[in-house]
Amino acid sequence: MSEWKARRFWTSATVEQHMDGFTVHLDSRPIRTPLKAPLVVPSHAMAEAIAAEWMAQEAEVKPLTMPVTRSANAAIDKVSAQKDEVVAMLAAYAETDLLCHRAEHPQELVNRQEQGWRPILQWIEQQLGASLVVTTGVLPVPQPAESLAIVHRHISQFDVFALTALHDLIALSGSAVLGLAVIEGQLSPSEAWTLSRIDEDFQAELWGEDEEAMNVAQKKWDAFLHAARFHDLLRL
């Protein structure tokens, strides 16, 4: 039996004002999420991006070509239903943050990590008052309880759409600090991504590029960049 596929039935996708924000109508029908909740987003720019994705569909609907729609669906259907758990999961990255775990050698890698990561750790300490302990090796080191509580409180202030973006920024970089730096405008997505890959880039310089690893990294970078764009749409 062939798999059922959604087909395009609409001629127009238009942004409409909603009491809680903005929604998109396909002809006269408002879009709903996979769990049948109204797809209502906080900004006109995000709704416009969603409408553009639906208008770009041809005869067969391809969800993988609709990243803004998918992220909005995730915010409404998934993150809103378990916001406390998502906040706790993201805040927990600070317990073993990438920027706090340094190489012991070679010295060139040690220097790159220090030069790249130290300023961002200083930023989060100055910005939020969250001081994190740096160690060497992969074994975890206890972080100050107050610093972890500060990070948790800060992340808990974001709405479900911002949390959806922050989830990928943190999970893909392995760093709560880098994710927050992008959200707060301290780092561009490109700057944060480069900092998250100091170790991988150093190894590639030593041993050469691995095609499979490059392909995986490209997909992660695309997702990271989308998360940053999704957050930017909230502010436009």
BAFI-3210 file (N, C-alpha, C; in Angstrom, 3 decimals, decimal comma, padded with zeros to 6 digits):
// residues 236
n [1|2|3|4|5|6|7|8|9|10|11|12|13|14|15|16|17|18|19|20|21|22|23|24|25|26|27|28|29|30|31|32|33|34|35|36|37|38|39|40|41|42|43|44|45|46|47|48|49|50|51|52|53|54|55|56|57|58|59|60|61|62|63|64|65|66|67|68|69|70|71|72|73|74|75|76|77|78|79|80|81|82|83|84|85|86|87|88|89|90|91|92|93|94|95|96|97|98|99|100|101|102|103|104|105|106|107|108|109|110|111|112|113|114|115|116|117|118|119|120|121|122|123|124|125|126|127|128|129|130|131|132|133|134|135|136|137|138|139|140|141|142|143|144|145|146|147|148|149|150|151|152|153|154|155|156|157|158|159|160|161|162|163|164|165|166|167|168|169|170|171|172|173|174|175|176|177|178|179|180|181|182|183|184|185|186|187|188|189|190|191|192|193|194|195|196|197|198|199|200|201|202|203|204|205|206|207|208|209|210|211|212|213|214|215|216|217|218|219|220|221|222|223|224|225|226|227|228|229|230|231|232|233|234|235|236]
n.u [000,849|000,619|002,069|000,086|-000,045|000,041|-001,716|-001,617|-004,211|-004,994|-005,177|-004,192|-002,175|-002,536|-001,728|-003,285|-004,713|-004,843|-006,364|-004,418|-002,068|-000,747|-001,988|-002,158|-004,038|-005,178|-006,524|-009,658|-009,308|-008,001|-004,684|-003,835|-002,036|-000,218|-001,409|-003,866|-004,204|-004,783|-002,674|-000,982|001,117|003,652|004,583|004,225|006,122|006,993|004,633|004,360|006,586|005,833|003,537|004,760|006,190|004,106|002,951|004,985|004,826|004,250|002,405|002,521|002,732|005,553|006,826|009,482|010,543|009,607|010,604|010,082|007,354|007,349|008,886|007,267|005,018|006,186|006,725|004,155|002,751|004,516|006,582|005,097|003,521|005,214|006,844|008,283|009,903|011,441|012,831|014,336|015,908|017,443|018,770|020,348|022,492|024,444|025,705|027,614|028,953|030,172|032,136|033,466|035,064|038,204|040,990|043,986|046,284|047,209|049,266|048,520|045,800|044,821|045,335|043,656|041,108|041,068|041,372|039,127|036,906|037,038|036,310|033,506|032,584|033,255|031,522|028,920|029,134|029,350|027,002|024,830|025,621|026,465|028,868|031,046|032,865|035,998|037,529|039,829|039,841|037,278|035,710|033,059|032,837|031,798|029,526|028,944|026,132|024,476|025,060|024,089|021,399|020,814|021,128|019,061|016,801|016,939|016,578|014,015|012,434|011,916|009,564|007,536|008,178|010,675|012,075|011,956|013,661|015,993|016,446|017,544|019,794|021,314|021,458|022,670|025,110|026,159|026,361|025,110|025,856|026,795|024,428|022,731|024,203|023,837|021,040|020,834|022,131|024,852|026,684|027,028|025,229|027,127|029,571|029,181|028,830|031,322|032,918|031,903|032,967|035,696|037,345|036,768|037,481|040,191|041,140|040,537|042,324|044,686|044,437|043,019|040,023|037,001|034,684|032,100|031,766|031,848|029,497|027,584|028,138|027,447|024,660|023,956|024,817|023,095|020,665|021,213|021,533|018,962|017,535|018,445|017,474|014,730|014,315|014,985|012,844|010,882|011,292|010,907]
n.v [-001,191|002,162|005,067|007,582|010,915|014,381|016,773|019,778|022,101|024,689|028,095|030,487|031,895|033,654|036,201|036,759|038,859|037,983|037,495|036,745|037,168|036,414|034,655|032,207|031,899|029,446|029,970|030,366|029,039|028,638|027,740|024,820|023,133|019,954|018,670|019,775|022,281|025,845|027,527|029,964|032,706|034,878|037,135|039,310|039,012|036,344|034,977|035,769|034,477|031,832|031,747|032,162|029,778|027,913|028,832|028,236|025,539|022,799|020,545|018,340|018,323|019,111|018,713|018,961|021,055|023,240|024,824|026,941|026,737|024,160|024,561|026,397|024,783|022,914|024,537|025,163|022,678|020,958|022,201|024,023|022,309|021,120|022,982|023,566|021,307|021,474|023,870|023,115|021,079|022,484|024,364|022,633|022,080|023,889|022,730|021,000|022,478|023,018|025,051|025,020|022,832|021,922|021,156|019,407|019,323|019,428|022,421|024,420|023,930|024,251|026,987|028,091|027,388|028,811|031,495|031,752|030,945|032,036|034,873|034,727|033,323|035,208|037,190|036,091|035,956|038,660|039,660|038,129|037,379|034,843|032,726|030,366|027,340|026,405|023,503|020,767|018,087|015,485|014,796|015,723|018,793|020,156|022,822|026,188|026,389|028,638|029,943|028,095|028,214|030,828|030,734|028,955|030,436|032,575|031,372|030,410|032,617|032,984|032,847|030,217|030,073|031,334|029,564|027,280|027,938|028,364|025,830|024,317|025,877|025,539|022,698|021,857|023,166|022,356|023,929|025,936|028,517|029,535|029,288|031,102|033,412|033,880|034,258|036,547|038,371|038,750|037,222|036,443|033,972|032,615|033,209|031,977|029,306|028,708|028,914|026,768|024,668|024,475|022,353|020,275|021,506|021,906|019,268|018,504|020,062|018,838|016,130|016,097|016,618|014,827|013,396|012,399|013,349|016,059|016,396|015,801|017,873|020,059|019,778|020,133|022,762|024,091|023,662|024,983|027,617|028,057|027,978|030,313|032,192|031,713|032,660|035,349|036,146|036,539|039,038|040,837]
n.w [000,000|-000,893|000,682|002,190|001,021|001,674|-000,218|-002,120|-001,673|-001,678|-002,905|-002,044|000,581|003,403|005,783|008,862|011,356|014,795|017,981|019,783|018,470|015,382|012,551|009,882|006,974|004,765|001,874|002,997|005,336|008,539|009,490|011,300|013,916|013,951|016,152|016,124|017,246|017,128|014,872|015,943|015,979|017,469|016,016|013,149|011,136|011,465|010,853|008,185|007,090|007,450|005,833|003,357|003,108|002,809|000,440|-001,282|-001,669|-003,862|-005,889|-004,164|-000,663|001,212|004,179|005,154|003,813|005,071|007,419|009,288|009,799|010,920|013,239|014,597|015,004|016,748|018,967|019,829|020,074|021,453|023,150|024,696|026,171|027,939|029,253|031,663|031,925|029,606|030,056|032,326|031,214|029,301|030,906|032,339|030,734|031,429|033,552|032,571|030,643|027,342|027,057|029,420|029,622|029,024|026,875|027,779|026,330|022,833|023,114|021,304|020,805|023,399|023,700|021,724|022,668|025,101|024,246|022,611|024,179|026,783|026,766|026,379|028,565|030,467|029,671|030,275|032,987|033,677|032,531|033,568|036,077|036,486|037,286|035,990|036,479|035,189|033,825|033,125|030,768|030,465|032,600|034,779|036,651|039,715|039,431|040,590|042,674|042,800|040,401|038,534|039,225|038,495|035,702|035,122|036,001|034,233|031,690|032,052|031,684|029,021|026,283|024,753|022,062|021,783|023,414|021,862|019,749|021,266|022,272|020,087|019,540|021,845|022,159|019,758|019,794|022,179|024,366|026,864|027,344|024,858|023,359|024,709|024,288|021,573|021,457|023,009|021,460|021,694|020,304|016,845|014,887|013,268|014,547|017,057|016,274|015,154|017,449|018,870|017,563|017,820|018,718|016,822|014,405|014,831|014,940|012,338|010,922|011,622|010,775|008,451|006,473|007,023|004,947|005,568|008,186|007,632|006,174|008,125|009,918|008,341|008,108|010,773|011,160|009,381|010,712|013,095|012,197|011,224|013,660|014,889|013,060|013,316|015,899|015,467|013,885|015,748|016,692|014,713]
ca.u [000,000|001,412|001,875|-000,733|000,704|-000,793|-001,711|-001,994|-005,612|-005,243|-004,625|-003,514|-001,842|-002,553|-001,547|-004,460|-004,591|-005,508|-006,378|-003,180|-000,918|-001,010|-002,161|-002,134|-005,186|-005,071|-007,807|-010,409|-009,150|-006,809|-003,806|-003,734|-000,856|-000,529|-002,321|-005,121|-004,274|-004,627|-001,296|-000,925|002,502|003,706|004,977|003,775|007,201|006,971|003,465|004,690|007,510|005,033|002,710|005,636|006,487|002,937|002,782|006,053|004,536|003,692|001,269|002,691|003,239|006,785|007,085|010,895|010,863|008,828|011,207|009,451|006,098|007,641|009,317|006,080|004,244|006,865|006,536|002,762|002,328|005,439|007,240|004,101|002,965|006,218|007,781|009,171|010,879|012,363|013,687|015,280|016,847|018,374|019,602|021,278|023,705|025,457|026,416|028,756|029,016|031,326|033,169|034,133|035,883|039,338|042,037|045,252|047,299|048,420|049,171|047,812|044,377|044,574|045,310|042,456|039,963|041,131|041,134|037,774|035,842|037,121|035,508|032,068|032,345|033,290|030,282|027,766|029,325|029,035|025,625|023,844|026,153|026,661|030,278|031,187|034,209|036,673|038,335|040,413|039,332|035,848|034,974|032,354|033,256|030,606|029,390|028,286|024,675|023,834|025,212|023,135|020,066|020,681|020,896|017,714|015,817|016,985|015,954|012,575|011,731|011,612|008,301|007,736|008,788|012,096|012,637|012,121|014,916|017,097|016,694|018,481|021,047|022,071|021,706|023,587|026,435|026,622|026,700|024,080|026,429|026,775|023,041|022,242|024,924|023,171|019,715|020,985|022,792|026,270|027,403|026,263|025,197|028,389|030,599|028,914|029,066|032,771|033,431|031,471|033,666|037,141|037,989|036,615|038,274|041,610|041,426|040,504|043,582|045,754|044,259|042,269|038,565|036,275|033,510|030,880|031,682|031,535|028,079|026,833|028,345|026,684|023,256|023,809|024,944|021,842|019,655|021,617|021,224|017,502|017,080|018,727|016,530|013,408|014,261|014,983|011,508|010,054|011,588|010,693]
ca.v [000,000|003,386|005,982|008,760|012,155|015,574|017,475|021,193|022,352|026,114|028,977|031,613|031,807|035,048|036,462|037,379|039,250|037,108|038,141|036,394|037,350|036,333|033,310|032,122|031,220|028,854|030,460|030,873|028,087|028,874|026,585|024,225|022,311|018,512|018,280|020,497|023,579|026,964|027,930|031,406|033,062|036,193|038,269|039,346|038,493|034,885|034,543|035,964|033,406|030,604|031,864|031,975|028,345|027,222|029,222|027,619|024,120|022,481|019,625|017,532|019,091|018,534|019,392|019,245|022,335|024,247|024,834|027,882|026,089|023,031|025,078|026,963|023,633|022,347|025,453|025,110|021,325|020,223|022,973|024,610|021,249|020,676|024,096|023,436|020,265|021,994|024,843|022,372|020,365|023,434|024,924|021,597|022,112|024,692|021,877|020,407|023,306|022,824|026,060|024,801|021,615|022,272|020,164|019,561|019,471|020,225|023,803|025,230|023,760|024,902|028,429|028,447|027,305|029,915|032,759|031,797|030,680|032,864|036,102|034,469|033,013|036,494|037,903|035,605|036,343|040,085|039,903|037,466|037,071|033,395|032,367|028,929|026,819|025,771|022,348|020,061|016,732|015,309|014,534|016,926|019,480|020,825|024,245|026,881|026,223|029,917|030,199|027,235|028,743|032,044|030,313|028,383|031,521|033,371|030,614|030,259|033,835|032,987|032,216|028,896|030,216|031,568|028,319|026,356|028,330|028,166|024,387|023,877|026,618|024,923|021,275|021,662|023,682|021,726|024,986|026,890|029,864|029,942|029,475|032,357|034,520|034,152|034,808|037,887|039,233|038,920|036,551|036,054|032,515|032,132|033,288|030,957|027,992|028,538|028,651|025,439|023,645|024,641|021,033|019,564|022,179|021,650|017,898|018,455|020,636|017,855|014,842|016,245|016,605|013,588|013,801|012,094|014,299|017,369|016,398|015,897|019,218|021,000|019,662|020,755|024,203|024,561|023,674|026,037|028,890|028,199|028,317|031,735|032,945|031,573|033,612|036,705|036,453|036,965|040,431|041,677]
ca.w [000,000|-000,955|001,799|001,876|001,017|001,638|-001,484|-002,037|-002,001|-001,539|-003,923|-001,398|002,006|003,831|007,208|009,471|012,763|015,760|019,289|020,490|017,601|013,946|012,024|008,423|006,378|003,438|001,388|004,161|006,434|009,352|009,674|012,625|014,140|013,859|017,239|015,869|017,925|016,202|014,676|016,190|016,288|018,110|015,184|011,761|010,306|011,515|010,093|006,767|006,708|007,359|004,624|002,200|002,995|002,272|-000,950|-002,073|-001,886|-005,168|-005,797|-002,959|000,465|001,739|005,463|005,387|003,184|005,805|008,753|010,223|010,181|011,807|014,544|015,251|015,471|017,914|020,091|020,296|020,430|022,311|024,206|025,609|027,017|028,909|029,324|032,820|031,638|028,589|030,741|033,171|030,349|028,698|031,976|032,791|029,916|032,121|034,503|031,858|029,443|026,466|027,249|030,705|029,568|028,182|026,598|028,509|025,289|022,626|023,573|020,318|021,066|024,694|023,468|020,952|023,571|026,054|023,555|022,079|025,146|027,986|026,709|026,479|029,971|031,178|029,318|031,004|034,390|033,802|032,105|034,423|037,396|036,549|037,133|035,791|036,749|034,056|034,195|031,993|030,626|030,220|033,832|035,226|037,864|040,263|039,172|041,712|042,670|042,510|038,966|037,835|039,491|037,692|034,321|035,077|036,091|033,006|030,607|032,332|031,306|027,596|025,899|024,156|020,738|022,024|023,940|020,737|019,101|022,200|022,369|019,061|019,686|022,933|021,922|018,639|020,149|023,407|025,321|027,272|027,251|023,458|022,957|025,276|023,659|020,297|021,758|023,572|020,493|021,991|019,224|015,662|014,761|012,711|015,590|018,065|015,685|015,049|018,794|019,309|016,781|017,925|018,804|015,552|013,372|015,108|014,524|010,876|010,452|011,845|010,120|007,213|006,563|006,784|004,171|006,311|009,297|007,056|005,825|009,376|010,441|007,518|008,499|012,089|010,959|008,783|011,774|014,030|011,556|011,223|015,009|015,098|012,226|013,921|017,021|014,925|013,399|016,871|017,024|013,534]
c.u [000,887|001,068|001,059|000,117|-000,250|-000,623|-002,133|-003,441|-005,925|-004,631|-003,873|-003,248|-001,673|-002,407|-002,774|-004,161|-005,386|-005,427|-005,091|-001,933|-001,322|-001,149|-002,138|-003,355|-004,808|-006,434|-008,580|-010,200|-007,889|-006,000|-003,871|-002,471|-001,220|-001,447|-003,609|-005,289|-004,169|-003,158|-001,255|000,479|002,577|003,966|004,439|004,831|007,227|005,790|003,710|005,619|006,769|004,172|003,547|005,986|005,319|002,704|003,828|005,807|003,918|002,554|001,317|003,313|004,442|007,173|008,551|011,342|010,162|009,354|010,540|008,118|006,348|008,069|008,140|005,188|004,858|006,664|005,152|002,392|003,211|005,978|006,232|003,554|003,937|007,281|008,761|010,267|011,905|013,333|014,751|016,337|017,886|019,304|020,658|022,549|024,809|026,249|027,663|028,997|030,304|032,464|033,965|035,065|036,981|040,281|043,261|046,423|046,641|048,183|048,409|046,297|043,995|044,440|044,049|041,212|039,939|040,790|039,699|036,693|035,858|036,271|034,002|031,693|032,369|032,019|029,110|027,887|028,947|027,559|024,607|024,316|026,378|028,116|030,402|032,653|034,746|037,536|038,959|039,882|037,823|035,044|034,321|032,948|032,036|030,631|028,678|026,763|023,961|023,926|024,228|021,703|019,800|020,379|019,488|016,658|015,776|016,290|014,447|011,769|011,333|010,261|008,595|008,377|010,292|012,770|012,851|013,404|016,106|017,447|017,728|019,816|021,929|022,438|022,726|024,996|027,018|026,903|025,510|024,575|026,396|025,348|022,472|022,929|024,312|021,819|019,814|021,710|024,256|027,147|026,469|026,191|026,514|029,500|030,418|029,213|030,556|033,378|033,059|032,266|035,181|037,848|037,950|037,471|039,769|041,993|041,446|041,776|044,726|045,653|043,502|040,776|038,014|034,944|032,207|030,684|031,328|030,057|027,204|026,933|027,543|025,204|023,010|023,906|023,668|020,748|019,944|021,247|019,717|016,993|017,297|017,752|015,125|013,260|014,218|013,595|010,566|010,175|011,337|009,234]
c.v [001,245|004,307|007,188|010,018|013,332|016,280|018,927|021,362|023,852|026,902|030,149|031,299|033,234|035,154|037,212|037,729|038,280|037,778|037,874|036,568|037,348|034,875|033,370|031,350|030,680|029,025|030,985|030,021|028,386|027,594|026,114|023,366|020,834|018,022|019,100|021,766|024,689|027,349|029,461|031,741|034,506|037,370|038,146|038,742|036,971|034,345|034,686|034,857|032,084|030,624|031,625|030,499|027,578|027,576|028,568|026,137|023,915|021,477|018,798|018,380|018,370|019,267|019,749|020,543|023,495|024,391|025,793|027,316|024,973|023,515|025,692|025,847|023,044|023,220|025,290|023,721|020,662|021,063|023,535|023,579|020,791|021,748|023,931|022,411|020,737|022,987|024,115|021,663|021,316|024,042|023,925|021,544|022,910|023,853|021,267|021,172|023,076|023,786|025,859|023,606|021,794|021,093|020,442|019,798|019,102|021,703|024,684|025,131|024,413|026,411|028,865|028,414|028,492|031,241|032,876|031,761|031,596|034,133|035,871|034,043|034,284|037,296|037,421|035,908|037,812|040,353|039,356|037,271|035,591|033,064|030,853|028,513|026,115|024,622|021,755|018,639|016,699|015,065|015,810|017,491|020,202|022,320|024,907|026,792|027,517|030,255|029,360|027,730|030,005|031,693|029,759|029,483|032,333|032,651|030,503|031,482|033,867|032,344|030,942|028,977|030,456|030,307|027,291|026,659|028,020|026,690|023,938|024,606|026,002|023,473|021,053|022,156|022,976|022,714|025,880|028,318|030,368|030,172|030,788|033,555|034,878|034,808|036,254|038,847|039,496|038,315|036,365|034,528|031,943|032,145|032,184|029,558|027,708|028,225|027,248|024,327|023,814|023,285|020,314|020,193|021,940|020,247|017,775|019,039|019,633|016,655|014,924|016,131|015,210|013,949|013,557|013,070|015,692|017,468|016,529|017,299|020,242|020,969|020,313|022,274|024,782|024,666|024,777|027,410|029,118|028,595|029,798|032,596|032,884|032,546|035,043|037,113|036,904|038,456|041,376|042,132]
c.w [000,000|000,199|001,353|001,981|000,904|000,304|-001,293|-002,490|-002,060|-002,696|-003,310|000,068|002,501|005,344|007,726|010,930|013,628|017,116|020,078|019,632|016,139|013,533|010,513|007,962|005,006|002,803|002,605|005,405|007,229|009,521|011,116|012,707|013,964|014,963|017,226|016,691|016,878|016,087|014,743|016,655|016,757|017,176|013,762|010,845|010,299|010,725|008,594|006,277|006,561|006,101|003,370|002,007|002,396|000,811|-001,845|-002,353|-003,262|-004,999|-004,520|-001,852|001,069|003,025|005,700|004,727|003,889|007,233|009,744|010,709|011,179|013,192|015,301|015,785|016,735|019,143|020,694|020,819|021,486|023,467|025,191|026,585|028,096|029,103|030,485|032,558|030,611|029,217|031,565|032,329|029,765|029,745|032,427|031,946|030,589|033,118|033,875|030,560|028,667|026,792|028,535|030,693|028,538|027,976|027,467|027,546|023,971|022,957|022,599|020,533|022,383|024,502|022,725|021,840|024,530|025,379|023,040|023,145|026,367|027,892|026,862|027,897|030,815|030,904|030,157|032,498|034,596|033,516|033,093|035,859|037,593|036,255|037,055|035,915|035,516|034,566|032,944|031,962|030,474|031,489|034,334|036,506|038,405|039,955|040,352|041,601|042,312|041,029|038,160|038,029|038,665|036,240|034,166|035,107|034,804|031,858|030,807|031,924|029,826|027,321|025,109|022,776|020,871|022,560|022,832|019,984|019,994|022,340|021,354|019,170|020,768|022,607|020,813|018,943|021,367|024,515|025,601|027,102|025,813|022,975|023,452|024,633|022,304|020,540|022,220|022,620|020,768|020,903|018,037|015,621|014,247|013,752|016,626|017,526|015,572|016,413|019,274|018,643|016,805|017,932|017,453|014,457|013,566|014,644|013,001|010,276|010,574|010,917|008,800|007,441|006,276|006,123|004,926|007,463|008,800|006,706|007,065|009,946|009,655|007,887|009,858|011,980|010,351|009,839|012,790|013,469|011,502|012,598|015,308|014,296|012,834|015,092|016,506|014,438|014,510|017,120|015,853|013,425]
res [m|s|e|w|k|a|r|r|f|w|t|s|a|t|v|e|q|h|m|d|g|f|t|v|h|l|d|s|r|p|i|r|t|p|l|k|a|p|l|v|v|p|s|h|a|m|a|e|a|i|a|a|e|w|m|a|q|e|a|e|v|k|p|l|t|m|p|v|t|r|s|a|n|a|a|i|d|k|v|s|a|q|k|d|e|v|v|a|m|l|a|a|y|a|e|t|d|l|l|c|h|r|a|e|h|p|q|e|l|v|n|r|q|e|q|g|w|r|p|i|l|q|w|i|e|q|q|l|g|a|s|l|v|v|t|t|g|v|l|p|v|p|q|p|a|e|s|l|a|i|v|h|r|h|i|s|q|f|d|v|f|a|l|t|a|l|h|d|l|i|a|l|s|g|s|a|v|l|g|l|a|v|i|e|g|q|l|s|p|s|e|a|w|t|l|s|r|i|d|e|d|f|q|a|e|l|w|g|e|d|e|e|a|m|n|v|a|q|k|k|w|d|a|f|l|h|a|a|r|f|h|d|l|l|r|l]
***
